[in-house]
Amino acid sequence: MKSFELKGNQWFLNGDITFKEILSVHEQAQSYAWKDSVVLNLEGVEELDTSLLSFILEQRRQAKKFGKVLTVQNPPPSLISLSKLYGIERFI
């Protein structure tokens, strides 16, 4: 299973999304042209670390740059906990 799948304006992250995988995910996300806003679905994410938070924040900056919005769906409880720890839960 791929870590990153792009279906129109829907992005699906699956499996482990940690420092080890995030560079590949980031490179794949760079191919998006930002013609539409994006829904980032995290339902399939298993293990994660702060690199996923960084990825989400970077993609929010990209969306804003193009006048679009990035919406996060199905964030795992561990991501919510990390975002609260860093005081950025409103971005998730």
Contacts in CASP RR format, 6 or more apart in sequence:
PFRMAT RR
TARGET T0000
AUTHOR 0000-0000-0000
METHOD contacts of the structure
MODEL  1
MKSFELKGNQWFLNGDITFKEILSVHEQAQSYAWKDSVVLNLEGVEELDT
SLLSFILEQRRQAKKFGKVLTVQNPPPSLISLSKLYGIERFI
1 14 0 8 1.000
1 15 0 8 1.000
2 14 0 8 1.000
3 13 0 8 1.000
3 14 0 8 1.000
3 15 0 8 1.000
3 16 0 8 1.000
3 17 0 8 1.000
3 21 0 8 1.000
3 24 0 8 1.000
3 25 0 8 1.000
4 11 0 8 1.000
4 12 0 8 1.000
4 13 0 8 1.000
4 14 0 8 1.000
4 24 0 8 1.000
4 25 0 8 1.000
4 28 0 8 1.000
4 29 0 8 1.000
5 11 0 8 1.000
5 12 0 8 1.000
5 14 0 8 1.000
6 12 0 8 1.000
6 28 0 8 1.000
6 29 0 8 1.000
6 31 0 8 1.000
6 32 0 8 1.000
8 36 0 8 1.000
9 36 0 8 1.000
9 37 0 8 1.000
9 38 0 8 1.000
9 39 0 8 1.000
10 38 0 8 1.000
10 39 0 8 1.000
10 41 0 8 1.000
11 29 0 8 1.000
11 32 0 8 1.000
11 38 0 8 1.000
11 39 0 8 1.000
11 40 0 8 1.000
11 41 0 8 1.000
12 41 0 8 1.000
12 43 0 8 1.000
12 44 0 8 1.000
13 25 0 8 1.000
13 40 0 8 1.000
13 41 0 8 1.000
13 42 0 8 1.000
13 44 0 8 1.000
13 45 0 8 1.000
13 52 0 8 1.000
14 44 0 8 1.000
14 45 0 8 1.000
15 44 0 8 1.000
15 45 0 8 1.000
15 46 0 8 1.000
15 47 0 8 1.000
16 45 0 8 1.000
16 46 0 8 1.000
16 47 0 8 1.000
16 48 0 8 1.000
17 25 0 8 1.000
17 45 0 8 1.000
17 47 0 8 1.000
17 48 0 8 1.000
17 49 0 8 1.000
17 51 0 8 1.000
17 52 0 8 1.000
17 55 0 8 1.000
18 47 0 8 1.000
18 48 0 8 1.000
18 49 0 8 1.000
18 51 0 8 1.000
18 52 0 8 1.000
19 49 0 8 1.000
19 51 0 8 1.000
22 51 0 8 1.000
22 52 0 8 1.000
22 54 0 8 1.000
22 55 0 8 1.000
25 55 0 8 1.000
26 55 0 8 1.000
26 58 0 8 1.000
29 55 0 8 1.000
29 59 0 8 1.000
32 38 0 8 1.000
34 62 0 8 1.000
34 63 0 8 1.000
34 65 0 8 1.000
34 66 0 8 1.000
34 67 0 8 1.000
34 68 0 8 1.000
36 68 0 8 1.000
37 63 0 8 1.000
37 68 0 8 1.000
37 69 0 8 1.000
37 70 0 8 1.000
37 71 0 8 1.000
38 59 0 8 1.000
38 63 0 8 1.000
38 68 0 8 1.000
38 69 0 8 1.000
38 70 0 8 1.000
38 71 0 8 1.000
39 71 0 8 1.000
39 73 0 8 1.000
40 56 0 8 1.000
40 59 0 8 1.000
40 70 0 8 1.000
40 71 0 8 1.000
40 72 0 8 1.000
40 73 0 8 1.000
41 73 0 8 1.000
41 74 0 8 1.000
42 72 0 8 1.000
42 73 0 8 1.000
42 74 0 8 1.000
42 75 0 8 1.000
42 76 0 8 1.000
42 79 0 8 1.000
43 73 0 8 1.000
43 74 0 8 1.000
44 74 0 8 1.000
45 52 0 8 1.000
45 76 0 8 1.000
45 79 0 8 1.000
48 76 0 8 1.000
48 78 0 8 1.000
48 79 0 8 1.000
48 82 0 8 1.000
49 82 0 8 1.000
50 82 0 8 1.000
50 86 0 8 1.000
52 79 0 8 1.000
53 79 0 8 1.000
53 82 0 8 1.000
53 83 0 8 1.000
53 86 0 8 1.000
53 88 0 8 1.000
53 92 0 8 1.000
56 70 0 8 1.000
56 72 0 8 1.000
56 91 0 8 1.000
56 92 0 8 1.000
57 88 0 8 1.000
57 91 0 8 1.000
59 70 0 8 1.000
60 70 0 8 1.000
60 91 0 8 1.000
62 70 0 8 1.000
63 69 0 8 1.000
63 70 0 8 1.000
72 92 0 8 1.000
75 83 0 8 1.000
75 92 0 8 1.000
79 92 0 8 1.000
80 89 0 8 1.000
80 92 0 8 1.000
83 89 0 8 1.000
83 91 0 8 1.000
83 92 0 8 1.000
END
